[in-house]
């Protein structure tokens, strides 16, 4: 059972892509993406092959499997980036095709979602259009509901045999993951994390990396930076306040870690990903 279905919205908005948008995948792409193209087209080189993104469709994309994105001319697109808080839900989504799409003209979810995302971000071709000046609680709820609806739509077509069972070690790791999600802002010791799994620290460290592919401390840094991306994109907190909110007392050190992991300074990330910003 998936007990936690909360989604961490990293950023979103409207963007006009041009050839400068073309690049190889990097750490910023390690999330799930939703695209609502308005006009033009682009292409995505994924681990399993190439996919075209074109007008008239709604796209669900696993950025974890992206290798390169290319826009030869121009594409105008509404977009959302998010991460599930549940590691199990991340695992389930990882079993899906890397790119799924639906016709925007179909009755039901695709048409409603496109209409809702236009309403949330305001249509770029409307003379009455103005950039959003705030991110109200109702807006956050509507975006979250839209994403949850999309995830449910993706999972509707998944058979029981398609989704692999989690490795048994994951269930032993669950108390530690829950503890880390609650306390990632703190300076957790290896001993404290190992204690939650009932293991010796050194064995826990090796076992954690074997199961999840990263060390416990790398996992915590990832959680901190995901939350920092969300705050930078959706609030007016200063860099110092953002750093403090995710567990870094030194804003300079936070900026260095952010830049090393995501290849972009927090200030530049905010300028490019501000949730209420419309680039046209």
HUSULSUL-V668145 format. One record per helix or strand of 3 or more residues. SS is the DSSP state (~ for helix, > for strand). FROM is the first residue (numbers start at 1). TO is the last residue. Records with the same first field share a line. If there is no record, write none. Layout:
BEGIN
SS: FROM-TO ; FROM-TO
END
This chain:
BEGIN
>: 7-17 ; 32-46 ; 49-54 ; 57-62 ; 66-70 ; 75-84 ; 99-103
~: 19-21 ; 27-29 ; 63-65 ; 87-94 ; 109-121 ; 137-156 ; 168-183 ; 190-197 ; 201-212 ; 216-234 ; 239-245 ; 251-262 ; 266-273
END
